[in-house]
Amino acid sequence: MIDKIKKDIVSKYGLTYKFKINNIRNKSEYVVGKISEIYDRVFVVKSDDDKCTSFTYSDLLTGNVEIHEKMGWQIKNNKIKF
């Protein structure tokens, strides 16, 4: 299963996506950026404001991180609107 996720991440390399980070107590955080680096156990997302965030492939497997396509959302005043 992890190998399938890695292949999916490789296919998304360099493209802009919205990453939803599901935190504790039903709080979510969003990062909009491109997958800039891919390693054996983690991948790095570089946001539009040049901040880097790393995620593990198991974050995607467990649902702690979700990747959303660039459809139906827009950024206004640094806030994501649906």
C-alpha positions in Angstrom: 0.0 0.0 0.0 2.8 2.4 0.8 4.4 1.7 -2.6 1.2 2.7 -4.3 1.1 6.0 -2.3 4.8 6.7 -3.2 4.0 6.2 -6.9 1.1 8.6 -6.6 3.3 11.2 -4.9 5.9 10.9 -7.7 3.2 11.5 -10.3 2.2 14.7 -8.4 5.7 16.0 -8.2 6.0 19.7 -9.1 2.2 20.3 -9.3 0.2 22.6 -7.0 -2.1 20.9 -4.5 -4.0 21.7 -1.3 -2.9 19.5 1.7 -5.3 19.2 4.5 -3.6 18.3 7.8 -6.0 16.8 10.3 -4.9 17.7 13.8 -6.3 16.7 17.2 -9.7 17.8 18.4 -11.2 18.0 14.9 -9.0 21.0 13.9 -7.6 21.1 10.4 -4.8 23.1 8.8 -4.2 23.7 5.1 -1.1 24.1 3.1 -1.1 25.0 -0.6 2.1 24.2 -2.4 4.1 21.9 -4.6 5.8 18.6 -3.8 9.4 19.7 -4.0 11.4 16.8 -2.7 10.7 13.1 -2.5 12.7 10.7 -0.2 12.3 7.0 0.8 10.2 7.7 3.8 9.0 11.3 3.5 8.2 14.0 1.0 8.5 17.7 1.3 5.9 20.3 0.2 7.0 23.9 -0.5 4.2 26.3 0.0 3.6 29.4 -2.0 5.2 31.5 0.7 8.4 29.3 0.6 7.8 27.4 3.8 8.6 23.7 3.7 6.6 21.0 5.4 7.4 17.3 5.4 5.0 14.5 5.5 5.4 10.7 5.7 3.6 8.3 3.4 1.9 6.8 6.4 0.3 10.2 7.1 -1.6 9.8 3.9 -2.4 6.1 4.6 -3.9 6.9 8.1 -5.8 10.0 6.9 -3.7 12.5 8.9 -3.0 14.3 5.7 -5.2 14.5 2.6 -4.3 15.8 -0.8 -6.9 17.8 -2.8 -6.8 18.8 -6.4 -6.9 22.4 -7.4 -10.6 22.5 -8.1 -13.4 24.4 -6.4 -11.2 26.4 -4.1 -9.4 29.7 -4.2 -7.1 31.7 -2.0 -8.1 35.1 -0.8 -6.2 37.0 1.9 -4.2 33.9 2.7 -7.3 32.0 3.6 -8.7 29.1 1.6 -12.3 29.6 0.5 -14.5 26.8 -0.9 
